[in-house]
Amino acid sequence: MEFLLELLQKGGLAMYPLLFLSVLSWAVILERLFSLRGSRYGQVNLKEIKPLLAGKDIEGALKLLSADTSHMAVVLRELLQSYREGKARKEDMIKALDLELSLLVPKLEKNLALLSTVASVAPLIGLFGTITGLIKVFSAFAVANPEQAMLLLSKGISESLVAAATGLAVAIPALTAYWIFRIWSNSILNRVEEQVFEVLKMLP
């Protein structure tokens, strides 16, 4: 705690928005980590459903899907019920699934824009802190008292370096997490897409 307070003092005013951005980015990282790890969007098990659909046993497939609480299992169950009752054709089901997949994207990529914003803004705030620190460095040369000049010089250099380093320290994890979660989300989306369209192929 003392180290953090000392760092805030050394880095100047730029440290306070950087601290806020750091807390914000780590909150988003933890939220996305737990959300995607516990995600049930892509956990539809088709191993037992495929043979039933191949044998035109839609009723049996519906019973298996009713025991699955994942998002796409619910969607598939509703579509299969409509198909069984003659209310939906394969073309209609494809359109419905495309719509569901498009609605799934913002859920998987929730709050990722915040990480991207932090990764972009944090280095700029760090640069601002660097500039304010350099202003203090140059102000030191206008002071006649050598001791006071050296104090201003050391404070200015310290503020410049700490602000720049902190800006990068906030931005790098945010940017890294942003791309990891983007890749992870796309992987889940692709897996879901493959699964649901496999079901359509099995329908008579």
Secondary structure, 3 states (H helix, E strand, C coil): CHHHHHHHHHHHHHHHHHHHHHHHHHHHHHHHHHHHHCCCCCCCCCCCHHHHHHCCCHHHHHHHHHCCCCHHHHHHHHHHHHHHCCCCCHHHHHHHHHHHHHHHHHHHCCCHHHHHHHHHHHHHHHHHHHHHHHHHHHHHCCCCCHHHHHHHHHHHHHHHHHHHHHHHHHHHHHHHHHHHHHHHHHHHHHHHHHHHHHHHHHCC
